[in-house]
Amino acid sequence: MDQESLTMLSMILLQSLRDRFPEWEPFMDAVESESENGKRCLDFRIPGPSDDGRFISMRERGDCIEVGFSDGEPPGGAEHLLIGGPGEEGQLVEAAVEFAEQIIDEKIFIGREASWLRKSGLPPSFMTAEDLPRKKLLKVVSWRGTYDSATGQ
């Protein structure tokens, strides 16, 4: 990947991800930046450890980094938008990488809550193990499958 064409935030993010997750390198891609003409920003998906469609995604969006986790089913996954100001690029990148690590470590996963309006339930949202007893969930999906369930509640 041509690092010179990346935005400053994407260059910092790329280096941090290369240091923490070198195995992700083949999946990293860049698209035209929404905020800087002539520049590109990171935008990629990392497939899950099982071959069932789940993935982590990450994309730089100007002064934000979007981290997503999906089970591969419509209407899509949950997304977490981290926002930083000028001079906060390092902290923003660190927060985004830590959030991805929490998904991989299964400290954060996604759940689909039941809804009387939609048989398939609400779109997925991020949650932790502490959230499980308090929510009426149709489905839970974690990175390695430890918390996976189709509760059918």
VEXKOLFI-552145 format. One record per atom (N, C-alpha, C): residue number from 1; residue in three letters; atom name; x negated, y negated, z negated. Coordinates in Angstrom, 1 decimal. Atoms other than C-alpha are relative to their C-alpha. Layout:
N
REC    i   aa  at      px      py      pz
REC  NUM  ALA  CA       X       Y       Z
...
END
This chain:
153
REC    i   aa  at      px      py      pz
REC    1  MET   N    -0.8     1.2     0.0
REC    1  MET  CA     0.0     0.0     0.0
REC    1  MET   C    -0.9    -1.2     0.0
REC    2  ASP   N     0.7     1.2    -0.1
REC    2  ASP  CA    -1.3    -3.4     1.0
REC    2  ASP   C     0.3    -0.9    -1.2
REC    3  GLN   N    -0.2     0.7     1.2
REC    3  GLN  CA    -1.7    -5.1    -2.4
REC    3  GLN   C     0.0    -1.5     0.3
REC    4  GLU   N     0.1     1.4    -0.2
REC    4  GLU  CA    -2.5    -8.5    -0.9
REC    4  GLU   C     1.3    -0.6     0.5
REC    5  SER   N    -1.3     0.6    -0.5
REC    5  SER  CA     1.0    -8.9     0.6
REC    5  SER   C     1.0     0.0    -1.1
REC    6  LEU   N    -1.0    -0.1     1.1
REC    6  LEU  CA     2.7    -8.3    -2.8
REC    6  LEU   C     0.1    -1.3    -0.7
REC    7  THR   N    -0.2     1.1     0.8
REC    7  THR  CA     4.1   -11.0    -5.0
REC    7  THR   C    -0.9     0.2    -1.3
REC    8  MET   N     0.8    -0.1     1.2
REC    8  MET  CA     2.1   -11.7    -8.2
REC    8  MET   C     0.6     1.0    -1.0
REC    9  LEU   N    -0.6    -0.9     1.0
REC    9  LEU  CA     4.6    -9.9   -10.4
REC    9  LEU   C    -0.1     1.5     0.5
REC   10  SER   N     0.1    -1.4    -0.5
REC   10  SER  CA     4.6    -6.8    -8.1
REC   10  SER   C    -1.4     0.5    -0.1
REC   11  MET   N     1.4    -0.5     0.1
REC   11  MET  CA     0.8    -6.7    -8.1
REC   11  MET   C    -0.3     0.4    -1.5
REC   12  ILE   N     0.2    -0.3     1.4
REC   12  ILE  CA     0.8    -6.7   -11.9
REC   12  ILE   C     0.7     1.3    -0.4
REC   13  LEU   N    -0.8    -1.2     0.2
REC   13  LEU  CA     3.6    -4.1   -12.0
REC   13  LEU   C    -0.7     1.2     0.7
REC   14  LEU   N     0.6    -1.1    -0.7
REC   14  LEU  CA     1.8    -1.9    -9.4
REC   14  LEU   C    -1.2     0.5    -0.8
REC   15  GLN   N     1.2    -0.4     0.7
REC   15  GLN  CA    -1.5    -1.9   -11.4
REC   15  GLN   C     0.4     0.7    -1.3
REC   16  SER   N    -0.5    -0.6     1.3
REC   16  SER  CA     0.4    -1.1   -14.7
REC   16  SER   C     0.5     1.4     0.3
REC   17  LEU   N    -0.6    -1.3    -0.3
REC   17  LEU  CA     2.3     1.8   -13.0
REC   17  LEU   C    -1.1     1.0     0.5
REC   18  ARG   N     1.1    -0.8    -0.4
REC   18  ARG  CA    -0.9     3.1   -11.4
REC   18  ARG   C    -0.8     0.5    -1.2
REC   19  ASP   N     0.7    -0.4     1.2
REC   19  ASP  CA    -2.6     3.2   -14.8
REC   19  ASP   C     0.8     1.0    -0.8
REC   20  ARG   N    -0.9    -0.8     0.8
REC   20  ARG  CA     0.4     4.8   -16.6
REC   20  ARG   C     0.5     1.3     0.7
REC   21  PHE   N    -0.7    -1.1    -0.7
REC   21  PHE  CA     1.9     7.0   -13.9
REC   21  PHE   C    -0.7     0.2     1.4
REC   22  PRO   N     0.7    -0.2    -1.3
REC   22  PRO  CA    -0.7     7.8   -11.2
REC   22  PRO   C     0.7     0.9     1.0
REC   23  GLU   N    -0.7    -0.9    -0.9
REC   23  GLU  CA     1.5    10.6    -9.9
REC   23  GLU   C     1.2    -0.6     0.7
REC   24  TRP   N    -1.1     0.7    -0.6
REC   24  TRP  CA     4.1     8.0    -8.9
REC   24  TRP   C    -0.4    -0.7     1.3
REC   25  GLU   N     0.6     0.7    -1.2
REC   25  GLU  CA     1.8     6.5    -6.2
REC   25  GLU   C     0.7     0.4     1.3
REC   26  PRO   N    -0.6    -0.3    -1.4
REC   26  PRO  CA     3.2     8.5    -3.2
REC   26  PRO   C     1.5    -0.5     0.2
REC   27  PHE   N    -1.3     0.5    -0.1
REC   27  PHE  CA     6.7     7.2    -4.0
REC   27  PHE   C     0.2    -1.5     0.0
REC   28  MET   N    -0.1     1.5     0.1
REC   28  MET  CA     5.9     3.5    -4.4
REC   28  MET   C     0.1    -0.6     1.4
REC   29  ASP   N    -0.2     0.6    -1.3
REC   29  ASP  CA     7.1     1.3    -1.6
REC   29  ASP   C     0.2    -1.5    -0.3
REC   30  ALA   N    -0.3     1.4     0.1
REC   30  ALA  CA     7.6    -2.4    -1.0
REC   30  ALA   C     0.9    -0.5     1.1
REC   31  VAL   N    -1.0     0.6    -1.0
REC   31  VAL  CA    10.3    -4.5     0.7
REC   31  VAL   C    -0.3    -1.5     0.0
REC   32  GLU   N     0.2     1.4     0.0
REC   32  GLU  CA    10.5    -8.1     1.7
REC   32  GLU   C     0.6    -0.6    -1.2
REC   33  SER   N    -0.4     0.7     1.2
REC   33  SER  CA    10.7   -10.4    -1.3
REC   33  SER   C     1.2    -0.8     0.2
REC   34  GLU   N    -1.2     0.9     0.0
REC   34  GLU  CA    14.0   -12.1    -2.1
REC   34  GLU   C    -0.4    -1.4    -0.4
REC   35  SER   N     0.3     1.3     0.5
REC   35  SER  CA    12.2   -15.0    -3.6
REC   35  SER   C    -1.3    -0.7     0.6
REC   36  GLU   N     1.2     0.5    -0.6
REC   36  GLU  CA     8.8   -15.5    -1.8
REC   36  GLU   C    -0.1     0.3     1.4
REC   37  ASN   N     0.1    -0.2    -1.5
REC   37  ASN  CA     8.7   -15.9     2.0
REC   37  ASN   C    -1.4     0.6     0.3
REC   38  GLY   N     1.3    -0.6    -0.5
REC   38  GLY  CA     6.0   -13.7     3.6
REC   38  GLY   C    -0.6     1.0    -1.0
REC   39  LYS   N     0.6    -1.0     1.1
REC   39  LYS  CA     5.5   -11.6     0.4
REC   39  LYS   C     0.9     1.2     0.0
REC   40  ARG   N    -0.8    -1.3     0.2
REC   40  ARG  CA     6.7    -8.1    -0.4
REC   40  ARG   C     0.0     0.3    -1.5
REC   41  CYS   N    -0.2    -0.4     1.4
REC   41  CYS  CA     7.9    -6.7    -3.7
REC   41  CYS   C     0.2     1.5    -0.2
REC   42  LEU   N    -0.2    -1.4     0.2
REC   42  LEU  CA     7.9    -3.2    -5.2
REC   42  LEU   C     1.4     0.4    -0.1
REC   43  ASP   N    -1.3    -0.5     0.0
REC   43  ASP  CA    11.0    -1.2    -4.7
REC   43  ASP   C    -0.1     1.5     0.3
REC   44  PHE   N     0.2    -1.4    -0.2
REC   44  PHE  CA    10.9     2.6    -5.2
REC   44  PHE   C     0.9     0.8    -0.9
REC   45  ARG   N    -0.7    -1.0     0.8
REC   45  ARG  CA    12.5     5.7    -6.6
REC   45  ARG   C    -0.9     1.2    -0.3
REC   46  ILE   N     0.8    -1.2     0.4
REC   46  ILE  CA    10.8     8.5    -8.5
REC   46  ILE   C     1.0     1.1    -0.3
REC   47  PRO   N    -0.9    -1.1     0.2
REC   47  PRO  CA    12.6    11.8    -8.2
REC   47  PRO   C    -0.2     0.7    -1.4
REC   48  GLY   N     0.1    -0.7     1.3
REC   48  GLY  CA    13.4    13.7   -11.4
REC   48  GLY   C    -0.7     1.3     0.0
REC   49  PRO   N     0.8    -1.2     0.1
REC   49  PRO  CA    11.6    16.8   -12.6
REC   49  PRO   C     0.8     1.2     0.6
REC   50  SER   N    -0.8    -1.0    -0.6
REC   50  SER  CA    14.5    19.0   -11.4
REC   50  SER   C     0.5    -0.5     1.4
REC   51  ASP   N    -0.4     0.4    -1.4
REC   51  ASP  CA    15.8    19.0    -7.8
REC   51  ASP   C     1.5    -0.1     0.1
REC   52  ASP   N    -1.5     0.1     0.1
REC   52  ASP  CA    19.3    17.8    -8.6
REC   52  ASP   C     0.5    -1.4     0.3
REC   53  GLY   N    -0.4     1.3    -0.5
REC   53  GLY  CA    19.3    14.2    -7.3
REC   53  GLY   C    -0.3    -1.1    -1.0
REC   54  ARG   N     0.2     1.1     0.9
REC   54  ARG  CA    18.4    12.3   -10.5
REC   54  ARG   C    -1.3    -0.7     0.3
REC   55  PHE   N     1.2     0.8    -0.3
REC   55  PHE  CA    15.8     9.5   -10.2
REC   55  PHE   C    -0.1    -1.2    -0.8
REC   56  ILE   N     0.2     1.3     0.6
REC   56  ILE  CA    14.3     6.5   -11.8
REC   56  ILE   C    -0.4    -0.9     1.1
REC   57  SER   N     0.3     1.0    -1.0
REC   57  SER  CA    14.2     3.4    -9.7
REC   57  SER   C    -0.6    -1.3    -0.7
REC   58  MET   N     0.5     1.3     0.5
REC   58  MET  CA    12.3     0.1   -10.1
REC   58  MET   C    -0.1    -0.9     1.1
REC   59  ARG   N     0.2     1.0    -1.0
REC   59  ARG  CA    12.4    -3.1    -8.2
REC   59  ARG   C    -0.2    -1.4    -0.6
REC   60  GLU   N     0.3     1.4     0.4
REC   60  GLU  CA    11.0    -6.6    -8.6
REC   60  GLU   C     1.1    -0.8     0.7
REC   61  ARG   N    -1.0     0.9    -0.6
REC   61  ARG  CA    13.7    -9.3    -8.0
REC   61  ARG   C    -0.4    -1.4    -0.5
REC   62  GLY   N     0.4     1.4     0.4
REC   62  GLY  CA    12.0   -12.7    -8.3
REC   62  GLY   C    -0.7     0.0    -1.4
REC   63  ASP   N     0.6     0.0     1.3
REC   63  ASP  CA    11.4   -13.3   -12.0
REC   63  ASP   C     0.6     1.1    -0.9
REC   64  CYS   N    -0.6    -1.1     0.7
REC   64  CYS  CA    13.1   -10.0   -12.9
REC   64  CYS   C    -0.5     1.3     0.5
REC   65  ILE   N     0.3    -1.4    -0.4
REC   65  ILE  CA    12.4    -6.3   -12.9
REC   65  ILE   C     1.2     0.8    -0.3
REC   66  GLU   N    -1.2    -0.9     0.3
REC   66  GLU  CA    15.3    -3.9   -12.5
REC   66  GLU   C    -0.5     1.4    -0.1
REC   67  VAL   N     0.3    -1.4     0.2
REC   67  VAL  CA    14.9    -0.4   -13.9
REC   67  VAL   C     1.3     0.7     0.0
REC   68  GLY   N    -1.2    -0.8    -0.1
REC   68  GLY  CA    17.5     2.2   -13.0
REC   68  GLY   C    -0.3     1.4    -0.3
REC   69  PHE   N     0.0    -1.5     0.2
REC   69  PHE  CA    18.3     5.8   -13.8
REC   69  PHE   C     1.3     0.5     0.6
REC   70  SER   N    -1.2    -0.5    -0.6
REC   70  SER  CA    20.7     7.8   -11.7
REC   70  SER   C     0.1     1.5    -0.1
REC   71  ASP   N    -0.1    -1.5    -0.1
REC   71  ASP  CA    22.1    11.3   -11.7
REC   71  ASP   C     0.3     0.4     1.4
REC   72  GLY   N    -0.2    -0.3    -1.4
REC   72  GLY  CA    22.5    11.0    -8.0
REC   72  GLY   C     1.4     0.1     0.5
REC   73  GLU   N    -1.4    -0.1    -0.3
REC   73  GLU  CA    26.3    10.9    -8.1
REC   73  GLU   C     0.6    -1.4     0.2
REC   74  PRO   N    -0.7     1.3    -0.2
REC   74  PRO  CA    28.6     8.0    -6.9
REC   74  PRO   C     0.7    -0.3    -1.4
REC   75  PRO   N     0.3     1.3    -0.8
REC   75  PRO  CA    29.1     5.2    -7.8
REC   75  PRO   C    -1.4    -0.4    -0.2
REC   76  GLY   N     1.4     0.4     0.2
REC   76  GLY  CA    25.4     5.2    -8.7
REC   76  GLY   C    -0.4     0.1    -1.5
REC   77  GLY   N     0.5    -0.2     1.3
REC   77  GLY  CA    23.3     5.0   -11.8
REC   77  GLY   C     0.1    -1.3    -0.9
REC   78  ALA   N     0.0     1.1     0.9
REC   78  ALA  CA    22.8     2.6   -14.7
REC   78  ALA   C    -1.3    -0.8     0.3
REC   79  GLU   N     1.2     0.8    -0.3
REC   79  GLU  CA    20.5    -0.4   -14.2
REC   79  GLU   C    -0.2    -1.0    -1.2
REC   80  HIS   N     0.3     0.9     1.1
REC   80  HIS  CA    18.7    -2.5   -16.8
REC   80  HIS   C    -0.9    -1.1     0.6
REC   81  LEU   N     0.7     1.1    -0.6
REC   81  LEU  CA    17.5    -6.0   -15.7
REC   81  LEU   C    -0.8    -0.7    -1.1
REC   82  LEU   N     0.8     0.7     1.0
REC   82  LEU  CA    14.6    -7.5   -17.6
REC   82  LEU   C    -0.5    -1.3     0.7
REC   83  ILE   N     0.3     1.3    -0.5
REC   83  ILE  CA    14.0   -11.2   -17.1
REC   83  ILE   C    -1.1    -0.7    -0.7
REC   84  GLY   N     1.1     0.7     0.5
REC   84  GLY  CA    10.9   -13.2   -17.6
REC   84  GLY   C    -0.2    -1.4     0.5
REC   85  GLY   N     0.2     1.4    -0.5
REC   85  GLY  CA     9.8   -16.8   -17.3
REC   85  GLY   C    -1.4    -0.1     0.5
REC   86  PRO   N     1.4     0.3    -0.5
REC   86  PRO  CA     6.6   -18.4   -15.9
REC   86  PRO   C    -1.0     0.3    -1.1
REC   87  GLY   N     1.1    -0.4     1.0
REC   87  GLY  CA     3.5   -17.0   -17.6
REC   87  GLY   C     0.3     1.2    -0.8
REC   88  GLU   N    -0.4    -1.2     0.8
REC   88  GLU  CA     5.4   -14.0   -19.0
REC   88  GLU   C     0.0     1.3     0.8
REC   89  GLU   N     0.1    -1.1    -0.9
REC   89  GLU  CA     4.6   -11.6   -16.1
REC   89  GLU   C    -0.5     1.3    -0.7
REC   90  GLY   N     0.6    -1.2     0.7
REC   90  GLY  CA     2.5    -9.3   -18.3
REC   90  GLY   C     1.0     0.6    -1.0
REC   91  GLN   N    -0.9    -0.5     0.9
REC   91  GLN  CA     5.1    -9.0   -21.0
REC   91  GLN   C     1.2     0.7     0.7
REC   92  LEU   N    -1.2    -0.5    -0.8
REC   92  LEU  CA     7.9    -8.4   -18.4
REC   92  LEU   C    -0.4     1.4     0.5
REC   93  VAL   N     0.4    -1.3    -0.6
REC   93  VAL  CA     5.9    -5.6   -16.7
REC   93  VAL   C    -0.1     1.0    -1.2
REC   94  GLU   N     0.1    -1.0     1.1
REC   94  GLU  CA     5.1    -4.0   -20.1
REC   94  GLU   C     1.4     0.4    -0.5
REC   95  ALA   N    -1.3    -0.4     0.4
REC   95  ALA  CA     8.8    -4.1   -21.1
REC   95  ALA   C     0.7     1.0     1.0
REC   96  ALA   N    -0.6    -0.9    -1.1
REC   96  ALA  CA     9.8    -2.5   -17.7
REC   96  ALA   C    -0.6     1.4    -0.1
REC   97  VAL   N     0.7    -1.3     0.1
REC   97  VAL  CA     7.2     0.2   -18.0
REC   97  VAL   C     0.4     0.8    -1.2
REC   98  GLU   N    -0.5    -0.6     1.2
REC   98  GLU  CA     8.2     0.9   -21.6
REC   98  GLU   C     1.4     0.6     0.1
REC   99  PHE   N    -1.3    -0.5    -0.2
REC   99  PHE  CA    11.8     1.2   -20.6
REC   99  PHE   C     0.0     1.3     0.8
REC  100  ALA   N     0.1    -1.2    -0.8
REC  100  ALA  CA    10.9     3.7   -17.9
REC  100  ALA   C    -0.5     1.2    -0.8
REC  101  GLU   N     0.5    -1.1     0.9
REC  101  GLU  CA     8.9     5.7   -20.5
REC  101  GLU   C     1.0     0.5    -0.9
REC  102  GLN   N    -1.1    -0.5     0.9
REC  102  GLN  CA    11.9     5.8   -22.8
REC  102  GLN   C     0.9     0.9     0.7
REC  103  ILE   N    -0.8    -0.9    -0.8
REC  103  ILE  CA    13.9     7.4   -20.0
REC  103  ILE   C    -0.7     1.3     0.1
REC  104  ILE   N     0.7    -1.2    -0.1
REC  104  ILE  CA    11.2     9.9   -19.4
REC  104  ILE   C    -0.2     0.8    -1.3
REC  105  ASP   N     0.1    -0.6     1.3
REC  105  ASP  CA    10.8    10.6   -23.1
REC  105  ASP   C     1.3     0.4    -0.6
REC  106  GLU   N    -1.4    -0.3     0.4
REC  106  GLU  CA    14.6    11.1   -23.3
REC  106  GLU   C     0.4    -0.7    -1.2
REC  107  LYS   N    -0.5     0.9     1.1
REC  107  LYS  CA    15.0     8.3   -25.9
REC  107  LYS   C     1.2    -0.8     0.5
REC  108  ILE   N    -1.2     0.6    -0.7
REC  108  ILE  CA    17.4     6.7   -23.4
REC  108  ILE   C     0.4     0.9     1.1
REC  109  PHE   N    -0.6    -0.8    -1.1
REC  109  PHE  CA    19.7     8.5   -21.0
REC  109  PHE   C     1.3    -0.7     0.4
REC  110  ILE   N    -1.2     0.6    -0.4
REC  110  ILE  CA    22.9     7.8   -19.2
REC  110  ILE   C     1.2     0.9    -0.3
REC  111  GLY   N    -1.3    -0.7     0.3
REC  111  GLY  CA    26.5     8.7   -20.0
REC  111  GLY   C     1.1    -0.6     0.8
REC  112  ARG   N    -1.2     0.5    -0.7
REC  112  ARG  CA    29.7     8.4   -18.1
REC  112  ARG   C     1.2     0.1    -1.0
REC  113  GLU   N    -1.2     0.0     0.9
REC  113  GLU  CA    32.6     7.3   -20.4
REC  113  GLU   C     1.3     0.3     0.7
REC  114  ALA   N    -1.3    -0.3    -0.5
REC  114  ALA  CA    36.1     8.5   -19.9
REC  114  ALA   C     0.8    -1.3     0.2
REC  115  SER   N    -0.8     1.1    -0.2
REC  115  SER  CA    38.6     6.1   -18.5
REC  115  SER   C     1.4     0.5     0.5
REC  116  TRP   N    -1.4    -0.4    -0.4
REC  116  TRP  CA    42.4     6.4   -18.1
REC  116  TRP   C     0.3    -0.6     1.4
REC  117  LEU   N    -0.2     0.6    -1.4
REC  117  LEU  CA    42.1     4.3   -14.8
REC  117  LEU   C    -0.7     0.9     1.1
REC  118  ARG   N     0.8    -0.8    -1.0
REC  118  ARG  CA    39.5     6.6   -13.1
REC  118  ARG   C    -0.3     1.4    -0.5
REC  119  LYS   N     0.2    -1.4     0.4
REC  119  LYS  CA    39.4    10.4   -13.2
REC  119  LYS   C    -1.5     0.2    -0.2
REC  120  SER   N     1.5    -0.2     0.1
REC  120  SER  CA    35.6    10.2   -12.6
REC  120  SER   C    -0.6    -0.8    -1.1
REC  121  GLY   N     0.5     0.7     1.2
REC  121  GLY  CA    35.2     7.9   -15.6
REC  121  GLY   C    -0.6    -1.4     0.5
REC  122  LEU   N     0.7     1.2    -0.3
REC  122  LEU  CA    33.4     4.6   -15.8
REC  122  LEU   C    -1.4     0.2     0.6
REC  123  PRO   N     1.4    -0.1    -0.5
REC  123  PRO  CA    30.1     3.9   -14.0
REC  123  PRO   C    -0.9     0.3    -1.2
REC  124  PRO   N     0.9    -0.4     1.1
REC  124  PRO  CA    27.2     5.3   -16.1
REC  124  PRO   C    -0.6    -1.2    -0.7
REC  125  SER   N     0.7     1.1     0.8
REC  125  SER  CA    25.6     3.2   -18.8
REC  125  SER   C    -1.1     0.7    -0.8
REC  126  PHE   N     1.1    -0.5     0.8
REC  126  PHE  CA    22.4     3.6   -20.8
REC  126  PHE   C     0.5     0.2    -1.5
REC  127  MET   N    -0.3    -0.2     1.4
REC  127  MET  CA    22.7     5.0   -24.3
REC  127  MET   C    -1.1     0.8    -0.7
REC  128  THR   N     1.0    -0.8     0.8
REC  128  THR  CA    20.7     6.8   -27.1
REC  128  THR   C     0.8     1.1    -0.7
REC  129  ALA   N    -0.6    -1.1     0.7
REC  129  ALA  CA    21.4     9.9   -29.1
REC  129  ALA   C     1.0    -0.5    -1.1
REC  130  GLU   N    -0.9     0.5     1.0
REC  130  GLU  CA    23.0     7.8   -31.8
REC  130  GLU   C     1.3    -0.4     0.6
REC  131  ASP   N    -1.3     0.4    -0.6
REC  131  ASP  CA    25.7     6.7   -29.3
REC  131  ASP   C     0.9     1.2     0.2
REC  132  LEU   N    -0.8    -1.1    -0.4
REC  132  LEU  CA    26.9    10.2   -28.6
REC  132  LEU   C     1.2     0.3    -0.8
REC  133  PRO   N    -1.2    -0.3     0.8
REC  133  PRO  CA    29.2    10.8   -31.5
REC  133  PRO   C     1.1    -1.1     0.1
REC  134  ARG   N    -0.9     1.1     0.0
REC  134  ARG  CA    30.8     7.4   -31.0
REC  134  ARG   C     0.8    -0.2     1.3
REC  135  LYS   N    -0.6     0.2    -1.3
REC  135  LYS  CA    31.8     7.6   -27.4
REC  135  LYS   C     0.7     1.2     0.6
REC  136  LYS   N    -0.7    -1.0    -0.7
REC  136  LYS  CA    34.2     9.6   -25.3
REC  136  LYS   C    -0.6     0.2     1.3
REC  137  LEU   N     0.8    -0.1    -1.2
REC  137  LEU  CA    32.0    10.9   -22.6
REC  137  LEU   C     0.4     1.2     0.9
REC  138  LEU   N    -0.3    -1.1    -0.9
REC  138  LEU  CA    32.7    12.9   -19.5
REC  138  LEU   C    -1.3     0.7     0.4
REC  139  LYS   N     1.3    -0.6    -0.5
REC  139  LYS  CA    29.0    13.5   -18.7
REC  139  LYS   C    -1.2    -0.8    -0.7
REC  140  VAL   N     1.3     0.6     0.5
REC  140  VAL  CA    25.5    12.9   -20.2
REC  140  VAL   C    -1.1     0.6     0.9
REC  141  VAL   N     1.2    -0.5    -0.8
REC  141  VAL  CA    22.3    13.1   -18.1
REC  141  VAL   C    -1.2    -0.6    -0.6
REC  142  SER   N     1.3     0.5     0.4
REC  142  SER  CA    18.8    12.8   -19.4
REC  142  SER   C    -1.1     0.5     1.0
REC  143  TRP   N     1.0    -0.2    -1.0
REC  143  TRP  CA    15.5    12.9   -17.5
REC  143  TRP   C    -0.4     1.5     0.2
REC  144  ARG   N     0.4    -1.4    -0.1
REC  144  ARG  CA    14.5    16.5   -18.2
REC  144  ARG   C     1.2     1.0    -0.3
REC  145  GLY   N    -1.2    -0.8     0.1
REC  145  GLY  CA    18.0    17.7   -19.0
REC  145  GLY   C     0.3     0.4    -1.5
REC  146  THR   N    -0.2    -0.3     1.4
REC  146  THR  CA    17.7    18.0   -22.8
REC  146  THR   C     1.4    -0.3    -0.5
REC  147  TYR   N    -1.3     0.5     0.5
REC  147  TYR  CA    20.9    16.0   -23.4
REC  147  TYR   C     1.1     0.3     1.0
REC  148  ASP   N    -1.0    -0.2    -1.0
REC  148  ASP  CA    22.7    17.1   -20.2
REC  148  ASP   C     1.2     0.7    -0.5
REC  149  SER   N    -1.2    -0.7     0.3
REC  149  SER  CA    26.3    18.0   -20.6
REC  149  SER   C     1.1    -0.6     0.9
REC  150  ALA   N    -1.3     0.4    -0.6
REC  150  ALA  CA    29.7    17.8   -18.9
REC  150  ALA   C     1.0     0.3    -1.1
REC  151  THR   N    -0.8    -0.2     1.2
REC  151  THR  CA    31.8    17.3   -22.0
REC  151  THR   C     1.4     0.3     0.3
REC  152  GLY   N    -1.4    -0.2    -0.4
REC  152  GLY  CA    35.1    17.1   -20.3
REC  152  GLY   C     1.0    -0.5    -1.1
REC  153  GLN   N    -0.8     0.6     1.1
REC  153  GLN  CA    36.5    15.1   -23.3
REC  153  GLN   C     1.1    -0.8     0.6
END
